[in-house]
Amino acid sequence: MANFCYVCNKGPTSGNRVSNANNRVKRRFMPNLQSIHILDAGRRTKVRVCTRCIKAGKVTKAP
């Protein structure tokens, strides 16, 4: 399953895990995706949306 937001297409980003000895190892930052039911073109569908889009009201939650 892909880790992308249905609305804004936000996906994983990369960075470094840094230890106390300043050793650097690559890691991934995953977006905070939630599975919710939304109204899409009048139909109820289940999609994965990031919490930023939910809070901003970019999606309409289905009852």
VEXLO-117360 format. One record per residue (C-alpha): x, y, z; residue in three letters; residue number from 1. Coordinates in nm, 4 decimals, decimal comma. Each point is the difference from the previous one (the first is absolute). Layout:
<atoms>
ATOM        u        v        w res   n
ATOM        X        Y        Z ALA NUM
...
</atoms>
This chain:
<atoms>
ATOM        u        v        w res   n
ATOM   0,0000   0,0000   0,0000 MET   1
ATOM   0,1374   0,3367  -0,0990 ALA   2
ATOM   0,0700   0,2580   0,2703 ASN   3
ATOM  -0,1470   0,3027  -0,1772 PHE   4
ATOM  -0,2777   0,2388   0,0980 CYS   5
ATOM  -0,3074  -0,0195  -0,2238 TYR   6
ATOM  -0,0456   0,3806  -0,0001 VAL   7
ATOM   0,3434   0,1673   0,0022 CYS   8
ATOM   0,2134  -0,2955  -0,1166 ASN   9
ATOM   0,2318   0,0372   0,3011 LYS  10
ATOM   0,2371  -0,2966   0,0270 GLY  11
ATOM   0,3006  -0,1227   0,1946 PRO  12
ATOM   0,3057   0,2219   0,0245 THR  13
ATOM   0,3537  -0,1003   0,0879 SER  14
ATOM   0,2453   0,1221   0,2577 GLY  15
ATOM   0,2620  -0,1188   0,2437 ASN  16
ATOM  -0,0182  -0,1766   0,3342 ARG  17
ATOM   0,2798   0,1635   0,2014 VAL  18
ATOM   0,1520  -0,1755   0,3015 SER  19
ATOM   0,1776   0,1578   0,2964 ASN  20
ATOM   0,3306  -0,0797  -0,1731 ALA  21
ATOM  -0,1306   0,1934  -0,3051 ASN  22
ATOM  -0,0254  -0,3149  -0,2127 ASN  23
ATOM  -0,2492   0,0491  -0,2796 ARG  24
ATOM  -0,2264  -0,2688  -0,1397 VAL  25
ATOM  -0,2699   0,0578  -0,2606 LYS  26
ATOM  -0,3614  -0,0183   0,1181 ARG  27
ATOM  -0,3484   0,0817  -0,1313 ARG  28
ATOM  -0,2535   0,2448   0,1408 PHE  29
ATOM  -0,3485  -0,1373  -0,0667 MET  30
ATOM  -0,3054   0,2257  -0,0322 PRO  31
ATOM  -0,2747  -0,0319   0,2611 ASN  32
ATOM  -0,2675  -0,1681  -0,2124 LEU  33
ATOM  -0,3444  -0,0962   0,1277 GLN  34
ATOM  -0,2513  -0,2244  -0,1762 SER  35
ATOM  -0,3309   0,1857  -0,0158 ILE  36
ATOM  -0,3224  -0,0177  -0,1963 HIS  37
ATOM  -0,0556   0,3050  -0,2181 ILE  38
ATOM  -0,2609   0,1191  -0,2436 LEU  39
ATOM   0,1592  -0,0029  -0,3444 ASP  40
ATOM  -0,2314   0,1001  -0,2868 ALA  41
ATOM  -0,2998  -0,0908   0,2162 GLY  42
ATOM   0,1318  -0,3473   0,0799 ARG  43
ATOM   0,1399  -0,1303   0,3289 ARG  44
ATOM   0,3573  -0,1238  -0,0434 THR  45
ATOM   0,2729  -0,0974   0,2438 LYS  46
ATOM   0,3286   0,1799  -0,0596 VAL  47
ATOM   0,3207   0,0832   0,1854 ARG  48
ATOM   0,0322   0,3692   0,0793 VAL  49
ATOM   0,2653   0,1856   0,1993 CYS  50
ATOM  -0,1078   0,1703   0,3215 THR  51
ATOM   0,0924   0,3432  -0,1332 ARG  52
ATOM  -0,2591  -0,0321  -0,2783 CYS  53
ATOM  -0,2623  -0,1274   0,2464 ILE  54
ATOM   0,0594   0,2943   0,2356 LYS  55
ATOM  -0,0021   0,2517  -0,2866 ALA  56
ATOM  -0,3398  -0,1263  -0,1179 GLY  57
ATOM   0,1211  -0,1026  -0,3451 LYS  58
ATOM  -0,2137  -0,3163   0,0148 VAL  59
ATOM  -0,3640  -0,0548   0,0919 THR  60
ATOM  -0,0433  -0,2890   0,2411 LYS  61
ATOM  -0,2828  -0,2373  -0,0822 ALA  62
ATOM  -0,2616  -0,0598   0,2708 PRO  63
</atoms>
